[in-house]
């Protein structure tokens, strides 16, 4: 965040809108014309596109294939009007509308049974305006004890999805004194928005007696980053090495298939012990493979 003060404010007087404040000065570069369609304020899935997505999903076609089809239809990503994550989010919202009441009640009953057997068991459920279940989180009593001992560093992962409703499985994981994974808690989320992540992090914090972690490792996600900034402002936020390697293979496939490049990349990622060593090795890699300025 740049702390930009550019803003405009309105007020309504006698049924008329009036500008009461306007500061046009930005402290950063503005989005280029080809980038403006990706700004959140400009992104929208219109009804015709939603109908196509629904048709694809009903036919058993993957969400990414529906998105790729729409992109191809309009001649490119810059013309489709929304990004891939928006497509996944709208699919998840449509699926949750059809969550069977029996499944939701069974989940609540399961949570209540666990709470009766374990007084330290914690769970929370978020519902929408129509009282439909959207997000839920739980942790066991043992998880609270483990967090008190090993909660300085946590890893938050949203890689996996459930089968039936395609909800996002989001575990909070740590490492104990035996170098074994410990589960601090888990959630199922409707979507990957700042609103959902903020609710989840606040709920997690409440379940752990407001004891904040010193460091949190996550995937690269702007919505997640926004929520961490709000709920964990003093926590050190870092990206998971596994996700960095995975993203490198997806975004630099031509280079990542070169054994020497991959070897140097992984050596820089895993073996550099000090900042200056990492920066010099990284700069040399970019120069050697003509990647300086590559985004």
Secondary structure, DSSP 8 states (H G I E B T S, - for coil): ------EEEEEEETTEEEEEEEE---SS----GGGGGGSGGG----HHHHHHHHHHHHTT--HHHHHHHHHHHHTSHHHHSS-HHHHHHHHHHHHHHT--HHHHHHHHHHHHHHHHH-TT-EEEEEE-TTS-EEEEEEE-HHHHHHHHHHTTEEEEEEEEE-SSS--EEEEEEEE-TTS-EEEEEEEEES---HHHHHHHHHHHHHHTTT---SEEEE-S-HHHHHHHHHH-TTSEEEE-HHHHHHHHHHH-HHHHTSHHHHHHHHHHHHH--SHHHHHHHHHHHHHHTT-TT--
